[in-house]
Amino acid sequence: MLDVITIGEVLIDFTPSGRTAGGNEQFECNPGGAPANVAAALSRLGARATLISKVGDDRFGSLLHDTLMNGGIDVSALSFTDEANTTLAFVHLDDIGDRSFSFYRKPGADTYLRTQDVPFDRIENCHALHFGSVSMTHEPARTATRAAVVKAKEAGVLLSFDPNIRFALWESKEEAKQNILWGMKYADILKISEDELCFITGTTDVEKGSLELQQQFGIAWIVVTLAEKGCYYRLAGHDGYVPGFQVKAIDTTGAGDAFLGCLLYKILEAGISLNQLPKQQIISMLTFANSGGALVTTRKGALQSMPTTDEIKQMIETNKQHDDDRLRPGFHFSPHSHWLNDPNGLVYYEGVYHLFYQHHPYSNQWGPMHWGHAVSQDLVHWEHMPIALFPDEHGAIFSGCCVVDWNNSSGLFDGSHGLIALFTHADICPETGQPRQRQSLAYSSDKGRTWHKYEGNPILAEHDLVDFRDPKVFWHSQSERWIMALVAGDHVRFYRSDNLREWSLSGEFGKSEGSHDGVWECPDLFELPVDDSERSKWVLIVSIGDDPNCPEGSRTQYFIGEFDGNTFINDNPADHTLWLDYGRDNYAGVTWSDIAEQDGRRVIIGWMSNWKYANQTPTGAWRGAMTLPRVLSLTSRDEGVVLIQMPVREIEQLRKGTLCWNEVKVTPAVPFTQKMNDVLLEIEADIDIRSGDEVHIKMKSSGQSETIIGYDPVRQWLFIDRSKSGLTDFHPSFACKHGARMVPENGKIKLHIWLDRNAVEVYANEGLVALTDQIFPDAPMDRIEISAKSGEVVLNSFHMHALNSIHIPNGPTEQTSRRVEV
């Protein structure tokens, strides 16, 4: 049994091949024709394919016959005629390889295909029949093609249709449309270009146009090809965009045919009905087809340029490696390779900021935790260092903190000072077989270069507590003691110590306070002045893990109150919850200890991900990044004392150029649009919303991705919509719209936005509201559009700063000993 039969034209493409010495254009003879190209693509991949067509009894006809046969295509249904010559097409290429055609076909041999030339018995027994519209431009080929299609439909054969419109071959556009609509009535699979879709439906909206055709004709699978951008699909309740491959195209002839041949091959390989295909398999199949189509554009000609399976797989693999770099952030910290989650051990010591973090050096998914390490002198430019802490006989190294033991209260520094790390050891209790978490200590007397585990580890254990982790320690000057805050499932526990090695419980907080949508993790406790006054309050930060029933996933809350040296007292009612960030991707944030007093800042950084999908984000060999470091402060508002946050001022050094606009009026009919020449941006917007409705700031890619930052003045709601932000289908919770209440000030909103390759951070009204989201666009962002739903909004000022990327020197990420030299 044949896999696929294609019916329609086979011809000679004359493609440009330079000029003669006298300046005349030269053409190269290449076998082609859309149905023949599809058959060639299938055969090249290993499928059994035949072509039903007719050629002239001339040298071109013989060339086509021999080329098809040598390509492994069954030519038993290819016949010769002396009624007309073989059809010729002259291909004209522009500077980027796009085509236009001139045809020598009045008539052409392919139009003389007759019904008696069609092997109906073979059609009844094949898996799929592919046809186009070019074989329906003239009789008798039109009747022969239609007869083959009807027979295939009656026999339950899968029908593939590509309009492949060539207006020069039709008597009129209306005739072309009517024949194409006839073909759609029979198609199970429709491959159609953007331009063809617009011609048939009258809309340039591929989603709307494809839905219209699917509803009108009941076509199971519609694929709209988008040239180098990839394709859009509709199938079995699924739809979406699949990005293309960036290549240097020299000739796009046959690219769509290669795409379709590759897709049909994968459909045959799947061996199940179209409606049973899961979404991930659909995307994988279309990625394979996009790769095949892209490869053909890098070669001259069509039929003999079809790719092999190995070539396609190699391109996909190469593209994955490219995506690793394309999606790596430009100014957010990310690991050199493999897995990163919670920030740990944040400490400033002798002119250097240390950033330790949860790290799995052998996988891009969570696993046995180590402490990765990076250092910076400005909180912006980081240098990777060797792994600081490795798992040992007490277990993996979970989250914790670092402090400077200035007065050697630990007795570990021979009368000097050094760094102390306190962290959670996690293992399995040998007596019970249950998870066990205990607190341990390590110390460094050489500025973090070398770490020694304390011989008395673990230093703190609570045998009745399963969740008992994430110590955060600080020196409490009022009581002249070290204070440790750590979490125990549903509450924070406070311990005190004189020497950092021996700890006693002093208090508990939280069993009935705040949100308990997930397990409590990663506490932090510190004091801040309120509005730079003499008055101060204590801030307790607590992250909560993912709950399957909560769409937000993991997130971070905080409490405002007092700390009396023993425990925390909440100023707000127990059911009052304050959120640190209203985006989806800011978790486990903690602050740096020991920042110089003259600096005076409290600086926090968080893990820019969410436990709901952290292990599935599409970044490849590395996974995980940090938020921008932010300065925290307190302000008094009508609703009480709240945190405000803004990125550290050092980020401004990345600015390399600025564009400014003032007093720009935006209406539904006249949006503000601007091309983005840089993918790394900082945006400052002061927007007057008194005369307008919902305002959208859309950041769009050269593909189909768009991320929307919006404000709804009726609901007083600031939001991010990443539903169409690019790669979203790796987890059902990722594509979403979410936000927070924000009251405008004097009819205006102020937005400060940082756009990275894989993330957006939004700070509104001087940091009263923050939203942090990962995004994975299908291509780099290249334009921004600001629009109003109705009325008029005014951009009082709009500043767009292009940013330099930070370069992170690669340090070693694996060591063989537990005592590591930097």
PANUMI-958442 format. One record per residue (C-alpha): residue number from 0; residue in three letters; x, y, z. Coordinates in steps of 0.1 Angstrom, whole numbers, plus 5000, padded with zeros to 4 digits. Layout:
N
n,res,x,y,z
NUM,ala,X,Y,Z
...
% end
This chain:
822
n,res,x,y,z
0,met,5000,5000,5000
1,leu,5012,5035,4991
2,asp,5015,5060,5019
3,val,5006,5091,5000
4,ile,4995,5098,4964
5,thr,4999,5134,4951
6,ile,4980,5146,4920
7,gly,4988,5177,4900
8,glu,5015,5196,4882
9,val,5051,5186,4877
10,leu,5072,5212,4858
11,ile,5105,5228,4853
12,asp,5114,5257,4875
13,phe,5140,5280,4859
14,thr,5157,5297,4888
15,pro,5182,5326,4886
16,ser,5218,5316,4886
17,gly,5237,5348,4881
18,arg,5245,5367,4850
19,thr,5267,5362,4819
20,ala,5298,5382,4812
21,gly,5276,5404,4790
22,gly,5252,5411,4819
23,asn,5224,5388,4808
24,glu,5204,5369,4835
25,gln,5211,5332,4836
26,phe,5186,5305,4847
27,glu,5192,5271,4861
28,cys,5168,5242,4852
29,asn,5153,5226,4883
30,pro,5125,5200,4885
31,gly,5095,5212,4905
32,gly,5058,5216,4908
33,ala,5040,5217,4942
34,pro,5025,5182,4942
35,ala,5057,5167,4929
36,asn,5077,5186,4956
37,val,5054,5172,4983
38,ala,5060,5137,4969
39,ala,5097,5143,4968
40,ala,5097,5155,5005
41,leu,5078,5124,5016
42,ser,5101,5101,4997
43,arg,5132,5118,5010
44,leu,5119,5111,5046
45,gly,5113,5074,5038
46,ala,5076,5073,5029
47,arg,5062,5056,4998
48,ala,5048,5082,4975
49,thr,5035,5084,4939
50,leu,5027,5113,4916
51,ile,4997,5113,4892
52,ser,5006,5138,4865
53,lys,5014,5143,4828
54,val,5045,5157,4811
55,gly,5053,5165,4775
56,asp,5070,5140,4752
57,asp,5101,5162,4752
58,arg,5135,5164,4769
59,phe,5120,5183,4799
60,gly,5094,5156,4803
61,ser,5121,5129,4803
62,leu,5142,5149,4828
63,leu,5112,5151,4852
64,his,5105,5114,4848
65,asp,5140,5104,4856
66,thr,5145,5129,4884
67,leu,5113,5116,4902
68,met,5123,5080,4897
69,asn,5158,5086,4910
70,gly,5142,5104,4940
71,gly,5124,5072,4950
72,ile,5090,5084,4938
73,asp,5067,5059,4921
74,val,5062,5072,4885
75,ser,5039,5045,4872
76,ala,5010,5071,4871
77,leu,5032,5097,4854
78,ser,5022,5097,4817
79,phe,5035,5114,4785
80,thr,5016,5134,4759
81,asp,5025,5150,4725
82,glu,4995,5173,4728
83,ala,5015,5200,4746
84,asn,5050,5206,4759
85,thr,5061,5202,4795
86,thr,5051,5233,4816
87,leu,5079,5257,4824
88,ala,5080,5283,4852
89,phe,5105,5311,4855
90,val,5112,5320,4891
91,his,5122,5355,4899
92,leu,5139,5361,4933
93,asp,5141,5393,4953
94,asp,5169,5403,4977
95,ile,5156,5381,5005
96,gly,5148,5350,4983
97,asp,5111,5356,4979
98,arg,5096,5346,4946
99,ser,5074,5357,4917
100,phe,5066,5335,4887
101,ser,5063,5337,4849
102,phe,5047,5306,4833
103,tyr,5051,5290,4799
104,arg,5018,5270,4799
105,lys,4994,5278,4771
106,pro,4986,5250,4773
107,gly,5010,5228,4794
108,ala,5012,5191,4793
109,asp,5000,5188,4830
110,thr,4966,5203,4820
111,tyr,4960,5173,4797
112,leu,4957,5148,4826
113,arg,4924,5129,4820
114,thr,4902,5109,4842
115,gln,4913,5076,4825
116,asp,4949,5085,4836
117,val,4939,5083,4873
118,pro,4945,5049,4890
119,phe,4914,5049,4912
120,asp,4921,5015,4926
121,arg,4954,5027,4941
122,ile,4937,5058,4955
123,glu,4912,5037,4973
124,asn,4940,5018,4990
125,cys,4964,5046,4999
126,his,4967,5064,5033
127,ala,4964,5100,5020
128,leu,4958,5119,4988
129,his,4973,5154,4984
130,phe,4960,5179,4958
131,gly,4962,5216,4949
132,ser,4944,5241,4929
133,val,4968,5245,4899
134,ser,4956,5212,4885
135,met,4921,5226,4884
136,thr,4928,5257,4863
137,his,4920,5240,4830
138,glu,4902,5210,4816
139,pro,4905,5180,4814
140,ala,4929,5181,4844
141,arg,4902,5198,4865
142,thr,4877,5169,4861
143,ala,4905,5143,4866
144,thr,4916,5160,4899
145,arg,4880,5163,4912
146,ala,4873,5127,4903
147,ala,4904,5116,4923
148,val,4894,5137,4953
149,val,4858,5124,4953
150,lys,4870,5088,4951
151,ala,4894,5093,4980
152,lys,4867,5109,5001
153,glu,4843,5080,4994
154,ala,4871,5055,5004
155,gly,4878,5073,5037
156,val,4913,5083,5025
157,leu,4929,5113,5043
158,leu,4927,5144,5020
159,ser,4953,5171,5021
160,phe,4948,5204,5002
161,asp,4971,5233,4994
162,pro,4955,5261,4974
163,asn,4989,5272,4962
164,ile,4973,5301,4943
165,arg,4989,5313,4911
166,phe,4966,5340,4897
167,ala,4985,5341,4864
168,leu,4972,5306,4856
169,trp,4935,5314,4861
170,glu,4910,5331,4839
171,ser,4899,5352,4868
172,lys,4903,5355,4906
173,glu,4867,5346,4911
174,glu,4872,5313,4892
175,ala,4902,5306,4913
176,lys,4882,5312,4945
177,gln,4853,5290,4935
178,asn,4876,5261,4927
179,ile,4895,5266,4960
180,leu,4863,5266,4980
181,trp,4854,5233,4962
182,gly,4886,5218,4974
183,met,4880,5229,5010
184,lys,4847,5210,5011
185,tyr,4867,5178,5008
186,ala,4899,5186,5028
187,asp,4908,5170,5061
188,ile,4941,5190,5062
189,leu,4943,5225,5047
190,lys,4977,5242,5043
191,ile,4971,5278,5034
192,ser,4994,5309,5034
193,glu,4985,5342,5051
194,asp,4979,5359,5017
195,glu,4957,5330,5005
196,leu,4937,5331,5037
197,cys,4931,5368,5033
198,phe,4920,5363,4997
199,ile,4895,5336,5006
200,thr,4881,5351,5038
201,gly,4888,5388,5034
202,thr,4905,5391,5068
203,thr,4942,5395,5078
204,asp,4935,5380,5112
205,val,4947,5344,5109
206,glu,4929,5332,5140
207,lys,4896,5346,5129
208,gly,4900,5336,5092
209,ser,4910,5300,5101
210,leu,4882,5296,5125
211,glu,4858,5308,5098
212,leu,4870,5282,5074
213,gln,4870,5254,5100
214,gln,4834,5262,5110
215,gln,4822,5266,5074
216,phe,4838,5235,5059
217,gly,4845,5212,5089
218,ile,4882,5209,5081
219,ala,4899,5189,5108
220,trp,4934,5205,5107
221,ile,4941,5240,5093
222,val,4977,5252,5091
223,val,4984,5288,5081
224,thr,5020,5292,5071
225,leu,5036,5325,5081
226,ala,5069,5323,5062
227,glu,5099,5327,5085
228,lys,5077,5333,5115
229,gly,5064,5297,5115
230,cys,5028,5287,5114
231,tyr,4994,5289,5131
232,tyr,4972,5258,5135
233,arg,4937,5248,5145
234,leu,4930,5211,5153
235,ala,4906,5193,5177
236,gly,4900,5223,5200
237,his,4937,5232,5200
238,asp,4951,5262,5183
239,gly,4983,5283,5185
240,tyr,5015,5295,5169
241,val,5046,5274,5164
242,pro,5077,5295,5157
243,gly,5098,5291,5126
244,phe,5135,5288,5122
245,gln,5158,5318,5114
246,val,5180,5309,5084
247,lys,5197,5327,5055
248,ala,5172,5321,5027
249,ile,5185,5321,4992
250,asp,5154,5306,4974
251,thr,5120,5300,4990
252,thr,5107,5278,4961
253,gly,5093,5246,4975
254,ala,5094,5257,5012
255,gly,5057,5253,5017
256,asp,5057,5220,4998
257,ala,5086,5207,5020
258,phe,5066,5219,5051
259,leu,5035,5199,5040
260,gly,5055,5168,5030
261,cys,5071,5168,5064
262,leu,5038,5173,5082
263,leu,5022,5144,5062
264,tyr,5051,5122,5071
265,lys,5047,5129,5108
266,ile,5009,5123,5105
267,leu,5016,5089,5089
268,glu,5042,5081,5115
269,ala,5017,5089,5144
270,gly,4993,5063,5131
271,ile,4963,5078,5149
272,ser,4934,5100,5138
273,leu,4939,5137,5137
274,asn,4915,5145,5164
275,gln,4933,5122,5188
276,leu,4966,5141,5186
277,pro,4976,5157,5219
278,lys,4987,5193,5218
279,gln,5024,5187,5225
280,gln,5026,5162,5196
281,ile,5009,5186,5173
282,ile,5035,5212,5182
283,ser,5063,5187,5177
284,met,5050,5177,5143
285,leu,5047,5213,5132
286,thr,5082,5221,5145
287,phe,5095,5193,5124
288,ala,5076,5207,5094
289,asn,5088,5242,5100
290,ser,5124,5229,5101
291,gly,5120,5211,5068
292,gly,5105,5241,5052
293,ala,5133,5264,5065
294,leu,5160,5240,5053
295,val,5147,5241,5017
296,thr,5151,5279,5016
297,thr,5189,5276,5021
298,arg,5193,5257,4988
299,lys,5186,5264,4952
300,gly,5157,5247,4934
301,ala,5129,5228,4950
302,leu,5123,5191,4942
303,gln,5159,5181,4946
304,ser,5164,5202,4977
305,met,5142,5183,5001
306,pro,5158,5176,5035
307,thr,5165,5143,5053
308,thr,5152,5134,5088
309,asp,5188,5138,5102
310,glu,5191,5173,5087
311,ile,5158,5183,5102
312,lys,5166,5169,5136
313,gln,5200,5186,5136
314,met,5183,5220,5128
315,ile,5159,5215,5157
316,glu,5187,5206,5181
317,thr,5207,5236,5170
318,asn,5177,5258,5174
319,lys,5172,5245,5209
320,gln,5207,5256,5217
321,his,5200,5289,5201
322,asp,5169,5292,5223
323,asp,5190,5287,5254
324,asp,5208,5319,5245
325,arg,5178,5337,5230
326,leu,5158,5333,5262
327,arg,5187,5339,5286
328,pro,5181,5371,5305
329,gly,5202,5401,5296
330,phe,5203,5419,5330
331,his,5188,5394,5354
332,phe,5211,5369,5371
333,ser,5209,5334,5358
334,pro,5231,5303,5364
335,his,5259,5294,5341
336,ser,5241,5261,5335
337,his,5216,5238,5351
338,trp,5191,5245,5378
339,leu,5186,5275,5401
340,asn,5160,5284,5427
341,asp,5159,5303,5460
342,pro,5184,5330,5467
343,asn,5204,5320,5498
344,gly,5232,5335,5520
345,leu,5229,5371,5508
346,val,5256,5390,5525
347,tyr,5278,5421,5519
348,tyr,5314,5417,5531
349,glu,5344,5438,5525
350,gly,5332,5455,5494
351,val,5316,5424,5478
352,tyr,5279,5413,5475
353,his,5276,5375,5478
354,leu,5247,5357,5462
355,phe,5243,5321,5470
356,tyr,5215,5301,5456
357,gln,5198,5267,5455
358,his,5215,5248,5427
359,his,5215,5214,5410
360,pro,5247,5213,5390
361,tyr,5238,5181,5372
362,ser,5203,5188,5359
363,asn,5180,5216,5347
364,gln,5154,5203,5372
365,trp,5152,5204,5409
366,gly,5172,5177,5426
367,pro,5199,5173,5453
368,met,5205,5208,5464
369,his,5239,5225,5465
370,trp,5247,5262,5472
371,gly,5257,5279,5440
372,his,5277,5311,5444
373,ala,5282,5344,5426
374,val,5297,5378,5436
375,ser,5293,5414,5426
376,gln,5306,5448,5435
377,asp,5275,5466,5423
378,leu,5245,5442,5424
379,val,5243,5444,5386
380,his,5274,5427,5372
381,trp,5280,5392,5386
382,glu,5308,5367,5384
383,his,5301,5330,5388
384,met,5321,5313,5415
385,pro,5326,5276,5423
386,ile,5299,5257,5442
387,ala,5301,5267,5479
388,leu,5283,5239,5497
389,phe,5279,5203,5487
390,pro,5255,5176,5501
391,asp,5272,5155,5528
392,glu,5264,5128,5553
393,his,5237,5150,5569
394,gly,5218,5155,5536
395,ala,5213,5181,5508
396,ile,5219,5218,5514
397,phe,5186,5236,5515
398,ser,5180,5273,5519
399,gly,5196,5295,5546
400,cys,5215,5327,5552
401,cys,5249,5342,5558
402,val,5260,5368,5584
403,val,5293,5385,5592
404,asp,5305,5374,5627
405,trp,5322,5407,5633
406,asn,5331,5401,5670
407,asn,5338,5363,5666
408,ser,5309,5354,5689
409,ser,5311,5319,5673
410,gly,5347,5314,5684
411,leu,5355,5301,5650
412,phe,5378,5328,5637
413,asp,5408,5330,5661
414,gly,5400,5365,5673
415,ser,5392,5379,5639
416,his,5359,5380,5619
417,gly,5345,5360,5590
418,leu,5314,5347,5573
419,ile,5289,5323,5589
420,ala,5264,5303,5568
421,leu,5234,5288,5585
422,phe,5213,5264,5564
423,thr,5190,5235,5564
424,his,5203,5200,5560
425,ala,5176,5178,5544
426,asp,5177,5140,5544
427,ile,5157,5109,5553
428,cys,5155,5098,5590
429,pro,5169,5063,5592
430,glu,5146,5053,5621
431,thr,5113,5065,5606
432,gly,5120,5066,5568
433,gln,5104,5101,5568
434,pro,5119,5134,5555
435,arg,5141,5151,5581
436,gln,5152,5188,5582
437,arg,5178,5201,5606
438,gln,5199,5233,5608
439,ser,5236,5234,5603
440,leu,5265,5258,5601
441,ala,5295,5264,5579
442,tyr,5321,5292,5581
443,ser,5347,5310,5560
444,ser,5376,5330,5571
445,asp,5388,5339,5536
446,lys,5360,5361,5523
447,gly,5339,5332,5511
448,arg,5366,5315,5491
449,thr,5367,5284,5513
450,trp,5339,5269,5534
451,his,5342,5245,5563
452,lys,5313,5226,5577
453,tyr,5311,5229,5615
454,glu,5320,5196,5633
455,gly,5290,5198,5656
456,asn,5264,5198,5628
457,pro,5235,5198,5629
458,ile,5232,5226,5655
459,leu,5194,5227,5658
460,ala,5168,5200,5654
461,glu,5131,5196,5662
462,his,5123,5159,5659
463,asp,5085,5164,5659
464,leu,5086,5188,5629
465,val,5088,5176,5593
466,asp,5089,5210,5577
467,phe,5116,5228,5596
468,arg,5138,5249,5574
469,asp,5152,5281,5558
470,pro,5169,5299,5587
471,lys,5174,5337,5585
472,val,5197,5352,5611
473,phe,5205,5387,5622
474,trp,5221,5405,5651
475,his,5195,5421,5674
476,ser,5213,5451,5690
477,gln,5185,5458,5715
478,ser,5188,5424,5731
479,glu,5224,5419,5721
480,arg,5217,5384,5707
481,trp,5216,5367,5674
482,ile,5180,5360,5663
483,met,5170,5332,5639
484,ala,5137,5331,5621
485,leu,5128,5298,5604
486,val,5096,5282,5592
487,ala,5078,5251,5604
488,gly,5051,5243,5579
489,asp,5024,5268,5590
490,his,5042,5292,5612
491,val,5075,5310,5619
492,arg,5096,5301,5649
493,phe,5121,5324,5665
494,tyr,5153,5313,5682
495,arg,5180,5333,5700
496,ser,5217,5326,5705
497,asp,5248,5342,5719
498,asn,5273,5323,5698
499,leu,5255,5313,5665
500,arg,5261,5276,5675
501,glu,5236,5270,5703
502,trp,5200,5281,5699
503,ser,5169,5283,5722
504,leu,5133,5288,5711
505,ser,5119,5323,5720
506,gly,5086,5326,5702
507,glu,5062,5315,5674
508,phe,5040,5334,5650
509,gly,5015,5328,5623
510,lys,4995,5297,5628
511,ser,4963,5317,5623
512,glu,4977,5348,5605
513,gly,4979,5357,5569
514,ser,4976,5333,5540
515,his,4980,5295,5544
516,asp,4974,5286,5508
517,gly,5007,5267,5508
518,val,5035,5256,5531
519,trp,5054,5285,5547
520,glu,5090,5290,5535
521,cys,5120,5314,5534
522,pro,5113,5339,5562
523,asp,5130,5372,5567
524,leu,5127,5398,5595
525,phe,5141,5433,5596
526,glu,5133,5468,5608
527,leu,5126,5498,5585
528,pro,5118,5535,5591
529,val,5083,5547,5580
530,asp,5086,5575,5554
531,asp,5121,5583,5565
532,ser,5108,5594,5599
533,glu,5119,5586,5634
534,arg,5091,5560,5635
535,ser,5099,5524,5625
536,lys,5082,5491,5620
537,trp,5093,5455,5617
538,val,5087,5436,5585
539,leu,5083,5398,5584
540,ile,5084,5382,5550
541,val,5071,5347,5544
542,ser,5068,5328,5511
543,ile,5041,5303,5506
544,gly,5045,5272,5484
545,asp,5023,5261,5456
546,asp,4988,5247,5462
547,pro,4972,5229,5432
548,asn,4939,5246,5440
549,cys,4953,5281,5439
550,pro,4959,5295,5404
551,glu,4986,5319,5417
552,gly,5010,5292,5427
553,ser,5038,5300,5450
554,arg,5041,5336,5461
555,thr,5053,5359,5489
556,gln,5034,5377,5517
557,tyr,5046,5401,5544
558,phe,5035,5413,5577
559,ile,5039,5447,5594
560,gly,5043,5449,5632
561,glu,5067,5448,5661
562,phe,5095,5425,5673
563,asp,5102,5424,5710
564,gly,5133,5403,5709
565,asn,5114,5371,5713
566,thr,5085,5370,5688
567,phe,5067,5390,5662
568,ile,5035,5409,5668
569,asn,5012,5417,5638
570,asp,4998,5452,5635
571,asn,4970,5440,5612
572,pro,4940,5417,5617
573,ala,4949,5380,5614
574,asp,4930,5376,5581
575,his,4946,5407,5565
576,thr,4971,5396,5538
577,leu,4997,5418,5522
578,trp,5014,5406,5490
579,leu,5050,5415,5481
580,asp,5044,5411,5443
581,tyr,5013,5405,5423
582,gly,5030,5389,5394
583,arg,5034,5352,5390
584,asp,5072,5349,5393
585,asn,5087,5363,5424
586,tyr,5093,5338,5452
587,ala,5115,5331,5482
588,gly,5128,5367,5483
589,val,5152,5375,5511
590,thr,5174,5405,5519
591,trp,5211,5411,5521
592,ser,5227,5412,5555
593,asp,5255,5435,5566
594,ile,5250,5462,5540
595,ala,5271,5491,5553
596,glu,5252,5514,5577
597,gln,5261,5545,5557
598,asp,5244,5529,5526
599,gly,5213,5524,5547
600,arg,5194,5503,5522
601,arg,5174,5471,5527
602,val,5179,5452,5494
603,ile,5159,5421,5485
604,ile,5161,5397,5456
605,gly,5138,5368,5447
606,trp,5137,5337,5426
607,met,5119,5347,5393
608,ser,5098,5316,5389
609,asn,5069,5297,5403
610,trp,5067,5262,5418
611,lys,5036,5255,5397
612,tyr,5057,5252,5365
613,ala,5093,5259,5375
614,asn,5105,5225,5363
615,gln,5089,5229,5329
616,thr,5099,5264,5317
617,pro,5113,5262,5281
618,thr,5149,5274,5287
619,gly,5169,5243,5279
620,ala,5203,5236,5295
621,trp,5198,5262,5322
622,arg,5167,5270,5342
623,gly,5159,5297,5367
624,ala,5168,5334,5372
625,met,5166,5360,5399
626,thr,5145,5392,5400
627,leu,5162,5426,5399
628,pro,5176,5435,5433
629,arg,5151,5459,5449
630,val,5153,5485,5477
631,leu,5125,5481,5502
632,ser,5110,5509,5522
633,leu,5079,5516,5542
634,thr,5052,5542,5537
635,ser,5021,5551,5555
636,arg,4988,5550,5535
637,asp,4951,5552,5543
638,glu,4951,5514,5546
639,gly,4981,5513,5569
640,val,5018,5509,5566
641,val,5029,5491,5534
642,leu,5061,5482,5516
643,ile,5072,5500,5485
644,gln,5100,5486,5463
645,met,5121,5498,5434
646,pro,5151,5483,5416
647,val,5185,5495,5430
648,arg,5199,5527,5415
649,glu,5229,5508,5402
650,ile,5207,5494,5373
651,glu,5208,5528,5357
652,gln,5244,5523,5346
653,leu,5231,5499,5320
654,arg,5214,5526,5300
655,lys,5230,5532,5266
656,gly,5205,5554,5249
657,thr,5171,5571,5255
658,leu,5141,5581,5234
659,cys,5116,5606,5249
660,trp,5081,5617,5241
661,asn,5059,5642,5258
662,glu,5022,5651,5256
663,val,5013,5623,5232
664,lys,4975,5618,5228
665,val,4964,5582,5223
666,thr,4929,5572,5211
667,pro,4915,5539,5197
668,ala,4919,5552,5162
669,val,4954,5567,5168
670,pro,4976,5544,5190
671,phe,5012,5552,5198
672,thr,5036,5528,5181
673,gln,5074,5526,5181
674,lys,5098,5501,5167
675,met,5122,5487,5193
676,asn,5158,5484,5181
677,asp,5169,5468,5214
678,val,5154,5438,5233
679,leu,5166,5450,5267
680,leu,5146,5481,5278
681,glu,5137,5502,5307
682,ile,5105,5522,5302
683,glu,5092,5551,5323
684,ala,5056,5562,5316
685,asp,5035,5590,5331
686,ile,4999,5585,5318
687,asp,4969,5607,5322
688,ile,4938,5585,5322
689,arg,4911,5610,5332
690,ser,4896,5611,5297
691,gly,4902,5575,5287
692,asp,4892,5539,5293
693,glu,4914,5509,5296
694,val,4949,5515,5284
695,his,4972,5488,5270
696,ile,5010,5488,5266
697,lys,5017,5460,5241
698,met,5052,5446,5236
699,lys,5052,5426,5204
700,ser,5077,5402,5188
701,ser,5086,5399,5152
702,gly,5066,5366,5154
703,gln,5032,5364,5170
704,ser,5040,5370,5206
705,glu,5026,5399,5226
706,thr,5027,5408,5263
707,ile,5002,5434,5275
708,ile,5007,5456,5305
709,gly,4973,5473,5311
710,tyr,4953,5495,5334
711,asp,4916,5495,5338
712,pro,4905,5528,5354
713,val,4869,5515,5362
714,arg,4882,5486,5382
715,gln,4913,5505,5393
716,trp,4932,5474,5382
717,leu,4968,5471,5369
718,phe,4975,5439,5351
719,ile,4998,5418,5329
720,asp,4983,5396,5302
721,arg,5008,5370,5290
722,ser,4982,5347,5274
723,lys,4998,5352,5240
724,ser,5033,5360,5252
725,gly,5050,5332,5232
726,leu,5058,5298,5245
727,thr,5030,5292,5270
728,asp,5018,5256,5266
729,phe,5045,5239,5287
730,his,5020,5243,5316
731,pro,4982,5251,5316
732,ser,4986,5277,5343
733,phe,5012,5298,5325
734,ala,4991,5316,5300
735,cys,4971,5340,5321
736,lys,4960,5375,5329
737,his,4965,5388,5365
738,gly,4970,5419,5384
739,ala,4963,5441,5414
740,arg,4942,5470,5426
741,met,4959,5503,5421
742,val,4944,5538,5428
743,pro,4955,5565,5403
744,glu,4970,5596,5418
745,asn,4954,5628,5405
746,gly,4941,5610,5375
747,lys,4975,5596,5365
748,ile,4994,5564,5368
749,lys,5032,5561,5367
750,leu,5047,5529,5354
751,his,5083,5519,5355
752,ile,5089,5488,5334
753,trp,5120,5466,5328
754,leu,5118,5443,5298
755,asp,5143,5415,5295
756,arg,5145,5387,5270
757,asn,5125,5364,5292
758,ala,5108,5386,5318
759,val,5090,5418,5325
760,glu,5090,5437,5358
761,val,5064,5464,5364
762,tyr,5066,5490,5392
763,ala,5036,5513,5395
764,asn,5032,5546,5414
765,glu,5068,5546,5427
766,gly,5067,5510,5437
767,leu,5035,5507,5456
768,val,5025,5478,5433
769,ala,5049,5454,5417
770,leu,5043,5427,5391
771,thr,5070,5403,5380
772,asp,5064,5378,5352
773,gln,5084,5354,5331
774,ile,5077,5355,5293
775,phe,5091,5333,5265
776,pro,5084,5351,5232
777,asp,5087,5332,5200
778,ala,5111,5359,5187
779,pro,5128,5390,5201
780,met,5104,5419,5210
781,asp,5107,5445,5182
782,arg,5079,5470,5187
783,ile,5057,5486,5213
784,glu,5021,5498,5209
785,ile,5001,5519,5234
786,ser,4964,5520,5228
787,ala,4932,5532,5245
788,lys,4900,5511,5245
789,ser,4879,5543,5243
790,gly,4883,5580,5249
791,glu,4917,5596,5251
792,val,4947,5590,5273
793,val,4977,5612,5273
794,leu,5013,5602,5276
795,asn,5025,5631,5297
796,ser,5060,5616,5294
797,phe,5073,5584,5279
798,his,5110,5575,5282
799,met,5124,5544,5267
800,his,5160,5535,5277
801,ala,5179,5509,5257
802,leu,5200,5488,5281
803,asn,5233,5470,5278
804,ser,5235,5433,5286
805,ile,5255,5422,5316
806,his,5282,5397,5309
807,ile,5287,5371,5336
808,pro,5321,5355,5334
809,asn,5318,5317,5335
810,gly,5332,5301,5366
811,pro,5335,5264,5374
812,thr,5302,5249,5383
813,glu,5314,5215,5395
814,gln,5341,5205,5420
815,thr,5352,5172,5433
816,ser,5358,5181,5469
817,arg,5336,5195,5496
818,arg,5361,5222,5504
819,val,5362,5245,5474
820,glu,5387,5272,5465
821,val,5374,5302,5445
% end
